[in-house]
Amino acid sequence: MGTPGIAIVTPVHGGADFLQEMLASVRAQTRPPDEVILVDDGSRDRATKDLLAQQAAPVRVIHQEQAGPGLARNVGVRASTSALIFPLDSDDLLHPECLAHLERALLRDPGASFAFSHVESFGADAYLDPLPPFNPLLQLDENLMVVSALVRREVFEREGCWYPPLRGYEDWSFWLSVAERGLRGTLVEEPLFRYRRKQRAGLLFEADRRKQALLPQLHALHPKLFTADTRARWKPLHAPGVELLWPHEGEPPREWLKAQTLRDFVVTTSALAREMCRSPTVLLRHARGRFVLPLLSQEVPAALAKADALVQAVRALQGSSATIARLEASALVRVSALRTLRPREVPETWDALVAFCDQRDRAQGTTDAPPSTAGAHASPIPRPLRALWKLPRSLAEKALGAERVGLLLQPLKTGLGERSRRRLRDEAWAAVQADPPLLPASRRRELELRERVPVDLPAPIGARA
């Protein structure tokens, strides 16, 4: 278990100036760490050696031959005695309240194995990067976490989650080990961690450049995760295609459910289903499926009587950018399309939500839209804007107007300089914060990512195996 307290563990390999900044941010913590362990991973420059030699308690320095950041973190964790471990790279920084707020989150949630926060990037590029809640299925295809989180000691010692000797993606492997063991975390909705962005430098850039070589190594370290069985087991838990809402007393229509050729669905019942059917606000906050379908009548509607009715509805909606597919008295709704609504924009009833979605689709010309050619994993957010702000375009256009957002998306055509782009970006963030969306940033990001996960549809009859 370790003694009560927090240990910061940092691998060091050169970079004295950055290390000095990191230590200053650690000293500025309102909840000071009980241990700071710097693992000198074969530094050779005089400036770094001199800086390490100057450290005093609670900082402790361990010297070793260069073995890479992952193994250096393992050495630091084993040398520490605290119950909570915070891995921190030597070039990153902390908000002054970081440790205090993360520790408080773990105290409030004893079942959580780790606490983490949103990220503020700085350096070569600057933006706020909202992280989604920890999702094992999404983590298989993309490392959505950063190395820094407040982790309980038993995650390492009891669960056996350690960093492998990879030169890049070793933190991704760690989080995959966490997912493999069924551990969960708690997210603090604040940007408490500051990640330094560099121009084409560092292990992350090198790892991305060598991604095709590193991915097989990652898969070899976690052979049980990268299988069709694991994806099939995790999908209904972490990214179901369709969520059926049964707001009535008694059991949902089991025979009809069994007869459906679509299997990528979950059913929500009881009080939560009733609240989600009554209140679109509750629906947006709690929906698990990429698409949601309330079964408002205890009798199955004629439009859903056929065994392939759900498949046909999903296929039509998944292949378009429409928000809704009408099914007699009910409707199949794409939840992610509504993620940027502000509280005053959210309809008060289900019928009003359906009418709102209908009107929205007609205005955007997406009703009965043809299948998209963008691919199942295409993001609905334009890449240039996502890279600059991490802001959905619809949210930016509400804040700045379509014309000004167009300037940001085409800076080379319009001759917009870096300073002007940053000014517009800051203006957009200020406007959004003054009139924030209903959903927190983590929920919006989660819905955006789930939108990229296609619904598992059965192959059409007659399709070649």
Buried (B, 14 or more C-beta within 10 A) or exposed (E): EBEEBBBBBBBBBBBBEBBEBBBEBBEBBEBBBBBBBBBBBBBEEEBBBEBBEEBEEBBBBBEEEBBBBBBBBBBBBEBBEBBBBBBBBBBBBBBBBBBBBBBBBBEEEEEBBBBBBBBBBBBEEBBBBBBBBBBBBBBBEEBBBBBBBBBBBBBBBEBEBBBBEBBBBBBBBBBBBBBBBEBBBBBBBBBBBBBBBEEEEBBBBEBEEBEEEBEEBBBEBBEEBBEEEBBEEBBBEBBBBBBBBBBBEEEBBEEBBEBBBBBBBBBBBEEBBBBBBBBBBBBBBBBBBBBBBBBBEEEBBEBBEEEBBBBBBBBBBBBBBBBBBBBEBBBBBBBBBBBBBBEEEBBEEBEEBBEBBBEBBEEEEBBEBEEEEEEEEEBBBBEEBBEBBBBBBBBBBBBBEEEBBBBBBEBEEEEBEEEBBBEBBEEBBEBBEEEEBBBBBBBBBBBBBBBBBBBBBEEEEEEEE
